[in-house]
Amino acid sequence: MANYNSRINYNEGLRGNGANYNSSNVFLVEVQDVGTAEELISIAASMVVSDSGIATDSAADVIQYTTDKYLVVTTEGRLEPLGVIVLSDSRKDLMPETRDYSEEIPGRHGEIDFGTEFKARIIELHVATDDGLSPREKEQLKRKIAMYLNPLAGKKKLVFLDDPEVEYEVKFAGRIEPNNHPTWFDFIIPLKMSDPFIISVNEKSLTGSGTITNKGTIETGLIIEIAGAVTNPTVVIGSDTLQYTGTISAGQKLVIDTEKMTAKIGNTNVLMNYNGVFPKLPPGSLNVTAGSNVTIRWKEKFI
């Protein structure tokens, strides 16, 4: 055959007359080039996602799950983009394991409590492949899974579509030992959350003065952006006063990250000009006094 051409169109319409609708489908498109003739052009593929329902979205308008950054467990129990079946997961744990600091003193009852911290959180996914795989297909799938879970490629975000408002930042940590069966296999994927807290998908923001609210169950960091032109700006968050000594030129933006404790204009470190603490937003609300050129952004966290 001298040449070939293939084009696939997929379209799903959601229509309803009520006040809201719900769709939790995840579509992964794979385009394969398996022709054995001379190619006239290379493969070109595109996908358009449109959220045009006339209703109220209960979560983010459109969340794009890119296959290089996300692991997604669908409501049908599929782990994408690996395409395996999730038999169980370890989200049943109410909170991470704790690390306690204490000291026993001879001659004194009990011990001195120096506080408690949470350890890294471990999530395990027990998964299985579809039945009917040939020995070659099984080995190819193992290599695909190993490539995608490679911890050297960095962290991924794990999302369960039965609870799509939150995500888990994870990295493969441990060992996979497949249980082989004639035409399928199952195994456990160990994932570690170095930051043990579950993070809201949706980011909140406030521009100028007002109230910032954390409906999570643990304190969360703030991103404070101050746009120029302005000299010696001040922001008051709760009882904390944040001051910057110097001029932020027009078109520039000072970004203060209270989680990482950094202050930058572009890629330039300006921490030496920053005065004040790095406040966190605890569960509840804090009042903010700031100019209209100040925007505060945050994501809620949960134990």
C-alpha positions as CSV (number, residue, x, y, z in Angstrom):
1,M,0.0,0.0,0.0
2,A,1.5,3.3,-1.0
3,N,-0.1,5.5,1.6
4,Y,-2.8,5.6,4.2
5,N,-4.9,8.1,6.1
6,S,-6.8,7.8,9.3
7,R,-9.0,10.3,11.2
8,I,-11.1,9.7,14.3
9,N,-13.7,12.1,15.6
10,Y,-15.3,11.7,19.0
11,N,-17.9,14.0,20.3
12,E,-19.9,13.8,23.5
13,G,-22.8,16.2,24.1
14,L,-24.3,16.9,27.5
15,R,-27.7,18.5,27.5
16,G,-30.2,19.0,30.2
17,N,-33.0,21.3,31.2
18,G,-32.3,21.2,35.0
19,A,-30.2,23.5,37.1
20,N,-27.1,21.3,37.0
21,Y,-25.4,18.3,35.4
22,N,-22.5,16.0,36.2
23,S,-19.9,14.3,34.1
24,S,-16.9,12.4,35.4
25,N,-15.7,10.8,32.3
26,V,-12.0,10.9,31.4
27,F,-11.1,10.4,27.8
28,L,-7.6,9.4,26.8
29,V,-6.8,9.3,23.1
30,E,-3.9,7.3,21.8
31,V,-2.8,7.7,18.2
32,Q,-0.6,4.9,16.8
33,D,1.4,4.9,13.7
34,V,1.6,1.3,12.5
35,G,1.7,1.7,8.8
36,T,4.5,-0.1,6.9
37,A,4.6,2.2,3.8
38,E,6.2,5.5,3.0
39,E,4.5,8.3,5.0
40,L,3.3,11.3,3.1
41,I,2.9,13.4,6.3
42,S,3.4,12.8,10.0
43,I,0.6,12.1,12.4
44,A,-1.2,15.2,13.7
45,A,-3.7,14.9,16.5
46,S,-5.6,17.4,18.5
47,M,-8.3,17.4,21.2
48,V,-10.7,20.2,22.1
49,V,-12.4,20.2,25.5
50,S,-15.4,22.4,25.8
51,D,-17.5,23.1,28.9
52,S,-20.6,24.8,27.5
53,G,-23.3,23.5,29.8
54,I,-25.7,26.2,31.1
55,A,-25.5,25.2,34.8
56,T,-23.5,25.6,37.9
57,D,-20.2,23.8,38.1
58,S,-19.6,22.2,41.5
59,A,-15.9,21.9,40.9
60,A,-13.4,23.7,38.6
61,D,-14.8,24.6,35.2
62,V,-12.4,22.5,33.2
63,I,-9.6,20.5,34.8
64,Q,-7.0,19.3,32.3
65,Y,-5.4,16.0,33.4
66,T,-2.2,15.8,31.4
67,T,-0.9,12.3,31.2
68,D,2.7,13.3,32.2
69,K,1.6,14.9,35.4
70,Y,-1.5,13.1,36.6
71,L,-2.7,9.7,37.8
72,V,-6.5,9.6,37.6
73,V,-8.8,7.0,39.1
74,T,-12.1,7.2,37.3
75,T,-15.5,6.5,38.8
76,E,-15.5,3.2,36.9
77,G,-12.3,2.2,38.8
78,R,-9.7,2.6,36.1
79,L,-6.3,4.0,36.8
80,E,-5.4,6.2,33.8
81,P,-3.3,6.6,31.7
82,L,-2.1,3.0,32.7
83,G,-5.5,1.5,31.9
84,V,-5.4,-1.0,34.8
85,I,-8.3,-1.8,37.2
86,V,-8.1,-0.5,40.7
87,L,-9.2,-3.3,43.1
88,S,-8.7,-1.2,46.3
89,D,-6.9,1.8,47.6
90,S,-5.6,2.9,51.1
91,R,-7.6,6.2,51.5
92,K,-9.3,4.5,54.4
93,D,-6.6,6.0,56.7
94,L,-8.1,9.0,58.4
95,M,-4.8,10.8,58.9
96,P,-1.0,10.2,58.3
97,E,1.1,8.5,60.9
98,T,2.6,10.8,63.5
99,R,6.1,11.5,64.7
100,D,6.2,12.3,68.5
101,Y,9.0,14.1,70.2
102,S,9.4,13.4,74.0
103,E,12.0,13.0,76.7
104,E,11.9,10.9,79.8
105,I,13.6,12.3,82.9
106,P,14.7,10.0,85.8
107,G,12.7,10.6,88.9
108,R,9.9,12.3,87.1
109,H,6.6,10.8,86.2
110,G,5.6,10.4,82.6
111,E,7.6,12.3,80.0
112,I,8.1,15.8,78.5
113,D,6.1,16.3,75.3
114,F,8.0,18.4,72.7
115,G,5.3,18.2,70.1
116,T,4.0,16.1,67.3
117,E,4.5,16.1,63.5
118,F,3.0,14.1,60.7
119,K,5.1,11.7,58.8
120,A,5.0,11.3,55.0
121,R,1.8,9.7,53.9
122,I,1.7,6.4,52.1
123,I,-1.0,5.5,49.6
124,E,-1.2,2.0,48.1
125,L,-3.2,1.1,45.0
126,H,-3.9,-2.5,44.4
127,V,-4.5,-2.9,40.7
128,A,-5.0,-5.6,38.0
129,T,-4.7,-5.7,34.3
130,D,-7.5,-6.8,32.0
131,D,-7.7,-10.5,31.2
132,G,-6.6,-11.9,27.9
133,L,-3.1,-10.6,27.6
134,S,-0.4,-12.6,25.7
135,P,3.0,-13.1,27.3
136,R,4.4,-10.4,25.1
137,E,1.6,-8.0,25.9
138,K,2.2,-8.6,29.6
139,E,5.9,-7.7,29.3
140,Q,5.2,-4.6,27.2
141,L,2.6,-3.4,29.7
142,K,5.1,-3.9,32.6
143,R,7.7,-1.7,30.8
144,K,5.0,1.0,30.1
145,I,4.0,1.0,33.8
146,A,7.7,1.2,34.9
147,M,8.4,4.1,32.5
148,Y,5.4,6.1,33.7
149,L,5.9,5.6,37.4
150,N,9.6,6.3,37.2
151,P,10.3,8.5,40.3
152,L,13.2,10.2,38.6
153,A,10.6,12.0,36.4
154,G,9.3,13.8,39.5
155,K,6.0,14.0,41.4
156,K,2.6,13.4,40.0
157,K,-0.9,14.4,41.1
158,L,-3.2,11.6,42.0
159,V,-6.9,12.4,41.6
160,F,-9.9,10.2,42.5
161,L,-12.9,11.2,40.4
162,D,-15.3,10.1,43.2
163,D,-13.8,13.1,45.1
164,P,-12.5,15.4,42.4
165,E,-12.2,18.6,44.5
166,V,-8.9,17.4,46.0
167,E,-5.6,16.0,44.8
168,Y,-2.7,14.0,46.3
169,E,0.9,14.9,45.3
170,V,2.7,11.6,45.1
171,K,5.8,9.9,43.9
172,F,6.5,6.2,43.4
173,A,8.4,4.9,46.4
174,G,9.1,1.2,47.0
175,R,9.0,-1.9,45.0
176,I,6.4,-3.6,42.7
177,E,6.2,-7.4,42.7
178,P,3.6,-8.5,40.2
179,N,1.5,-11.6,40.9
180,N,1.5,-13.3,37.5
181,H,-1.5,-15.3,36.1
182,P,-1.7,-17.0,32.7
183,T,-3.3,-14.0,30.9
184,W,-3.2,-11.2,33.4
185,F,-1.3,-9.9,36.5
186,D,-2.0,-7.8,39.5
187,F,0.3,-5.8,41.8
188,I,0.4,-3.0,44.4
189,I,1.6,0.5,43.5
190,P,3.2,2.2,46.6
191,L,3.0,6.0,46.4
192,K,4.5,8.5,48.9
193,M,3.3,12.0,49.8
194,S,6.3,13.9,51.2
195,D,3.8,16.6,52.0
196,P,1.2,14.5,53.9
197,F,-1.7,16.9,53.4
198,I,-4.4,16.6,50.8
199,I,-4.7,19.8,48.6
200,S,-7.8,21.4,47.1
201,V,-7.8,21.5,43.3
202,N,-9.4,25.0,43.3
203,E,-7.4,28.0,44.1
204,K,-8.9,30.9,46.0
205,S,-7.9,34.5,45.8
206,L,-8.5,38.0,47.2
207,T,-7.6,41.3,45.6
208,G,-7.3,44.3,47.9
209,S,-8.7,44.5,51.4
210,G,-11.2,41.9,52.7
211,T,-11.4,38.5,54.4
212,I,-9.5,35.3,53.4
213,T,-11.1,32.0,54.6
214,N,-9.6,28.6,54.9
215,K,-12.2,25.8,55.0
216,G,-9.6,23.2,55.2
217,T,-8.4,21.3,58.4
218,I,-4.8,22.5,58.5
219,E,-3.0,25.8,58.0
220,T,-2.0,26.6,54.4
221,G,0.6,28.9,52.8
222,L,-0.2,32.1,50.9
223,I,1.1,33.6,47.7
224,I,1.1,37.4,48.0
225,E,1.5,39.3,44.7
226,I,2.2,43.1,44.8
227,A,2.1,44.8,41.4
228,G,4.1,48.0,40.7
229,A,4.6,50.8,40.5
230,V,4.7,51.2,44.3
231,T,7.2,52.2,46.9
232,N,7.5,50.6,50.4
233,P,4.3,48.7,50.2
234,T,2.6,47.2,53.3
235,V,0.1,44.4,53.7
236,V,-1.6,43.5,57.0
237,I,-2.8,39.9,57.4
238,G,-4.6,39.3,60.7
239,S,-2.2,40.6,63.3
240,D,0.9,40.4,61.1
241,T,2.3,43.3,59.1
242,L,4.3,42.6,56.0
243,Q,6.6,45.3,54.7
244,Y,8.8,45.7,51.7
245,T,11.5,48.4,51.6
246,G,12.1,49.7,48.1
247,T,10.4,50.4,44.8
248,I,8.5,47.9,42.6
249,S,8.6,49.4,39.1
250,A,5.6,49.5,36.8
251,G,5.2,46.1,35.0
252,Q,7.0,44.3,37.8
253,K,5.5,42.1,40.5
254,L,6.8,41.2,44.0
255,V,5.8,37.6,44.8
256,I,6.0,36.5,48.5
257,D,5.5,32.8,49.1
258,T,4.8,32.2,52.8
259,E,5.1,28.4,52.4
260,K,8.6,28.5,50.9
261,M,9.5,31.7,52.8
262,T,10.7,33.5,49.6
263,A,10.4,37.0,48.2
264,K,11.1,37.5,44.5
265,I,10.7,40.1,41.7
266,G,10.8,38.0,38.6
267,N,13.7,35.5,39.2
268,T,15.5,38.0,41.4
269,N,15.7,37.2,45.2
270,V,14.8,40.4,47.1
271,L,14.4,38.7,50.5
272,M,16.9,41.3,52.0
273,N,14.4,44.0,51.4
274,Y,11.5,42.1,53.0
275,N,10.5,42.8,56.6
276,G,8.0,40.7,58.6
277,V,7.0,37.2,59.1
278,F,5.6,34.6,56.7
279,P,2.1,34.1,57.9
280,K,0.1,31.0,57.2
281,L,-3.7,30.9,56.9
282,P,-5.2,28.7,59.7
283,P,-8.6,27.1,59.4
284,G,-11.0,29.9,59.7
285,S,-10.8,33.5,58.5
286,L,-8.4,36.5,58.7
287,N,-8.9,40.1,57.8
288,V,-6.6,41.7,55.2
289,T,-5.7,45.3,54.7
290,A,-4.1,45.9,51.4
291,G,-4.1,48.1,48.3
292,S,-5.9,47.2,45.1
293,N,-2.6,46.2,43.5
294,V,-2.3,43.3,46.0
295,T,-3.6,39.8,45.3
296,I,-3.5,36.9,47.7
297,R,-3.9,33.4,46.5
298,W,-4.1,30.1,48.4
299,K,-5.3,26.5,48.3
300,E,-7.0,24.8,51.2
301,K,-5.3,21.7,52.8
302,F,-6.8,18.8,54.6
303,I,-5.4,16.2,57.0
